């Protein structure tokens, strides 16, 4: 299987919230008062997070980002992989 065909799903132990114009991931398995446990997402990161439903392969997520933002396919793909690598570090996604 090619890497672009891989699908990932969000870890339900991370809750996504929009608060005051900020998009946050809040781990429910840590003390919420611990500010190191909150993760702020930019607009593109928020959109990628929404698309990580276990159904969309990386290729489709890339293509959606290209269609919704002013970015070429190479940049979008790099952004998706960067996001996935960062979110994997906090155990935020699972490969399906």
C-alpha positions in Angstrom: 0.0 0.0 0.0 1.3 3.4 -0.9 1.7 6.0 1.9 -0.9 8.3 0.3 -3.5 5.6 0.6 -3.2 5.3 4.3 -6.1 6.4 6.5 -5.9 7.8 10.0 -8.6 8.3 12.6 -8.7 10.8 15.5 -8.0 9.5 19.0 -11.2 10.1 20.9 -9.1 10.9 24.0 -8.5 14.3 22.3 -11.4 16.7 22.2 -11.6 19.4 19.6 -13.0 22.8 20.6 -13.3 26.2 19.1 -13.0 28.8 21.8 -12.7 32.5 21.2 -11.6 32.1 17.6 -8.9 29.5 18.6 -9.1 25.8 17.7 -7.9 23.6 20.5 -7.2 20.0 21.1 -7.8 19.1 24.7 -6.6 15.7 26.0 -9.2 14.2 28.3 -6.7 11.9 29.9 -4.6 14.7 31.4 -5.3 17.5 33.9 -7.1 20.1 31.8 -5.5 22.8 34.0 -2.1 21.7 32.6 -1.6 24.2 29.8 1.1 22.0 28.3 -1.7 19.6 27.5 -3.6 22.0 25.3 -2.8 22.1 21.6 -3.7 25.1 19.4 -4.4 24.4 15.7 -4.2 26.8 12.9 -6.9 26.9 10.2 -5.3 24.2 8.0 -4.5 22.0 11.0 -8.1 22.3 12.1 -9.4 21.2 8.7 -6.9 18.3 8.5 -8.1 17.2 12.0 -11.7 17.3 10.8 -10.8 15.1 7.8 -9.1 12.4 9.9 -12.2 10.2 10.2 -10.7 6.9 9.3 -12.3 7.1 5.8 -10.2 9.7 4.0 -6.8 8.5 2.8 -3.9 11.0 2.9 -4.3 11.6 -0.8 -7.9 12.8 -0.5 -7.0 15.0 2.5 -4.2 16.6 0.4 -6.6 17.1 -2.5 -9.2 18.7 -0.3 -6.6 21.1 1.2 -5.5 22.0 -2.3 -9.1 22.8 -3.3 -9.9 24.8 -0.2 -6.7 26.8 0.3 -4.3 28.6 -2.1 -1.6 25.9 -2.0 0.0 23.6 -4.5 -0.3 19.8 -4.1 3.3 19.4 -3.0 2.9 22.0 -0.2 -0.4 20.5 0.8 1.0 17.0 1.0 4.0 18.2 3.1 1.6 20.1 5.4 -0.6 16.9 5.9 2.5 14.7 6.6 3.9 17.4 9.0 0.6 17.6 10.8 0.3 13.8 11.1 3.9 13.5 12.5 3.2 16.1 15.1 -0.2 14.7 16.1 1.3 11.2 16.3 3.8 12.4 18.9 0.9 13.2 21.2 -0.9 9.9 20.3 -3.6 11.9 18.6 -4.2 9.6 15.6 -4.4 5.9 14.8 -3.6 4.4 11.5 -6.6 2.3 10.3 
